[in-house]
Structures are given as C-alpha cells and as structure tokens.
Amino acid sequence: MSIDLFAPYSIGRLELRNRFVRSATWDATADSSGAVTDTSVALYRELGRGGVGLIVSGYAFVSPLGQAADGQYGVHSDDMLPGLRRLVRVAHQGGARIALQIVHAGISSNYLRRMGMTALAVSSLPEISRPHQEMTGEDIEIIIADFAAAALRAREAGFDAVQLHGAHGYLMSQFMSPLFNLRADKWGGSRENRRRFHLEVIRKIRRAVGADFPLMIKFGVQDDKEEGLSLGEGVETAQRMAAEGIDAIEVSAGVGRAIQITRDGDPKQAYFRERAAAVKRAVAVPVMVVGGIRRLEMAQSIVDSGDADLISLCRPFIREPGLVARWQRGGEDPARCISCSQCMAIVGKSEPLECGQERRLREEAGNESK
C-alpha cells in the first residue's frame, strides 16, 4: 500500500503537514553581522506558502570563528533574536514548521580565509595552506557550549526544532573523519573518541533545551574520499546519536563531494538513497534523505520502500519554492531544477542566492527587449 506523502507526519511531538523538507540552504541574505534582512523574510515567506512541511533554515554560525561564508545567518548573540523571530513568523503564517540549522565551520571557513583570520581546526594539517591552529581541549569545550547556547536561542526565537550541521566537511564532519582528526587525546584516534564531540554536543543541548524540544542532525554518514569515514562507522554513530537524544537524521555527505552525475553526464537521482537505507535499518528515529530527488515518483518509491521517512530537497526550491504545492495539486511533472548548480555561482559575491537558469532567462529576455 502506497504511503500518502502529503498526509501529516510527526517527528516526536512535532507535527508536519506532510513528509517534504526544505533542506538547509545558504541564501546569502543576512547582513554583515549575521542578522536576518527583509530579503531573508521575503524568501521564507515564499517557502512557507510553497507547501513544504518543514523548512530547515540556512546554516547559522554558533560563534564568530565558526562563520563559514558571507551573508550567513548568525545565532551567536541575542542580538540575532529579533530577526530570527521574523523568519519563524512568516514560515508559520504559510503553514510550515521551521528548524534552525546551527554550524561551526572549523577549518573549512571561506569567510575567515577571506578576512585573513586564523581558523580553529580539529588537528593541524600542514598540507592545508589556509591559516589555522589546532584546538585545545578548552577550545573544544567552549564550542560545545556555543552549540548549546545557539540551540537555546533557537527555542527562544520560536523555532520548532534545531538541526545540527554534521555534514559537508564542516567542524562536526572534521571530528568524525580520520582525514581531519589526527588527535591523540580523548577527542581523536579511536572511533569512540572521534564521535565524542557529536555526543557531547547532543548531551549539552539536551540539558539546555530540555527533553521535548526536537533536535535533529544533518549527518555526513560517509566520506567521499579514500580512507575517510566509512559507512559502517557512520551508521554506528547514527545509532549512538539516536540513543543520546537525536530525534531525526537527515542523511547527506561528509568530507568530499559525492558523484552527482552519471557516466553519460545526466544528473543522478537520489544519490544518497542507499546510505539513508542503511541508517534507516539501524535506528528507530525518522530518517530524511536529500540529494538528486527531482520526481514525485522517486520520492514515493523511497518512502514506500522504507529507505527513508521524509524527502528533503534543496536546489529545486531555489528555482521553484512552490514545488510541493504543485505536486499536491496533481501536477506530477518533475522539478524544474536541472541540477546545474549555477545557483552557487554567487559564492563569494554580495548577491542573494537564485537559480542560475532563471537568471539567464531573465537576462536573455532583457536583451531581446532592447
């Protein structure tokens, strides 16, 4: 029997209107302090009206040395609360629930490199030229406290949940990966030590926000580099995190970039599906899967097969914020996103994120009208 993707679905006590998730997407609309702007609010208003069940915000840095990019939201200070409350308000007005994603970039901060600042790294890596220094034990404890303070601010701002960014080569991925974590103390070496940071962050957040506030993670369950984090170790860590209080796991990549095209040059579909299925078999909490899902029938197949419980999309909502509403009305054509990633061409520029194809069409129309 086919599962209704548009029926309400619950993550613990958090009820969503359907099983579709807007995966966290950096949108470059925050001001220089990390505060929400009117442009940010307009974007989230449109997403809230677009039919998605859960919006996960663009990543918000938990401390100034954790900032990854220009235009990134901050949750490092109470000064950010008024703007964050605006995002919550417009998302709720559209019928969506909203989670704040929180992150520390560690060594992978393009922002700090551009500013000429020294990044805090899990380990000193001579082969990486950007300025960095290995964290002390005290540095690590401070960052764990920063995550907990950020989660508490998310609750105070009215978010329905918080999501840890434990993927894409940022700090949590760096602690997990044997490619980045070369430490010989309690924070590195063995599998147990390399996952210690994750578990301590979860414990600290739980003490700060209580047992009932939904806590999720976007988890790079496997590295896409040789000798990196293995899928088996990632699944073990997923089990430990669920036992410590994680309420849902969104499966994504760790260190390195997963291959997203076929040998023929076409975009791959659901390229993290097998990894999500491995996590789903190992944990009792809901599992989300992101990556290359462009067709409603693919989303249906993933959920019906039990490979995941919820469907996350990122780039399709950049081009088509109302995609879920269109599918629910019966329009089963695939997402208009063609996975070209031209939306990311603005990285390093002072421009809000937008679909590159739409930008090109607009420019061509403008040239023709001259």
Residue, then its C-alpha position, 0 to 999 in steps of 0.5 A: m500500500s502506497i504511503d500518502l506523502f502529503a498526509p501529516y507526519s510527526i517527528g516526536r511531538l512535532e507535527l508536519r503537514n506532510r513528509f517534504v523538507r526544505s533542506a538547509t540552504w545558504d541564501a546569502t541574505a543576512d547582513s554583515s553581522g549575521a542578522v536576518t534582512d527583509t530579503s531573508v523574510a521575503l524568501y521564507r515567506e515564499l517557502g512557507r506558502g510553497g507547501v513544504g512541511l518543514i523548512v530547515s533554515g540556512y546554516a547559522f554560525v554558533s560563534p564568530l570563528g565558526q562563520a563559514a561564508d558571507g551573508q550567513y545567518g548568525v545565532h551567536s548573540d541575542d542580538m540575532l533574536p529579533g530577526l530570527r523571530r521574523l523568519v519563524r513568523v512568516a514560515h508559520q503564517g504559510g503553514a510550515r514548521i521551521a528548524l534552525q540549522i546551527v554550524h561551526a565551520g572549523i577549518s573549512s571557513n571561506y569567510l575567515r580565509r577571506m578576512g585573513m583570520t586564523a581558523l580553529a581546526v580539529s588537528s593541524l594539517p600542514e598540507i592545508s595552506r589556509p591559516h589555522q591552529e589546532m584546538t585545545g581541549e578548552d577550545i573544544e569545550i567552549i564550542i560545545a557550549d556555543f552549540a548549546a547556547a545557539a540551540l537555546r536561542a533557537r527555542e527562544a526565537g520560536f523555532d520548532a526544532v534545531q538541526l545540527h550541521g554534521a555534514h559537508g566537511y564542516l567542524m562536526s564532519q572534521f571530528m568524525s573523519p580520520l582525514f581531519n582528526l589526527r588527535a591523540d587525546k580523548w577527542g581523536g584516534s579511536r572511533e569512540n573518541r572521534r564521535r565524542f564531540h557529536l555526543e557531547v554536543i547532543r548531551k549539552i543541548r539536551r540539558a539546555v533545551g530540555a527533553d521535548f524540544p526536537l533536535m535533529i542532525k544533518f549527518g555526513v554518514q560517509d566520506d567521499k574520499e579514500e580512507g575517510l569515514s566509512l559507512g559502517e562507522g557512520v551508521e554506528t554513530a547514527q545509532r549512538m546519536a539516536a540513543e543520546g537524544i537525536d530525534a531525526i537524521e537527515v542523511s547527506a555527505g561528509v568530507g568530499r563531494a559525492i558523484q552527482i552525475t552519471r557516466d553519460g553526464d545526466p544528473k543522478q537521482a537520489y544519490f544518497r538513497e542507499r546510505a539513508a537505507a542503511v541508517k534507516r535499518a539501524v535506528a528507530v528515529p525518522v530518517m530524511v534523505v536529500g540529494g538528486i530527488r527531482r520526481l514525485e515518483m522517486a520520492q514515493s518509491i523511497v518512502d514506500s520502500g522504507d529507505a527513508d521517512l521524509i524527502s528533503l530537497c534543496r536546489p529545486f526550491i531555489r528555482e521553484p519554492g512552490l514545488v510541493a504545492r504543485w505536486q499536491r495539486g496533481g501536477e506530477d511533472p518533475a522539478r524544474c531544477i536541472s541540477c546545474s548548480q549555477c545557483m552557487a555561482i554567487v559564492g563569494k559575491s554580495e548577491p542573494l542566492e537564485c537559480g542560475q537558469e532563471r537568471r539567464l532567462r531573465e537576462e536573455a529576455g532583457n536583451e531581446s527587449k532592447 
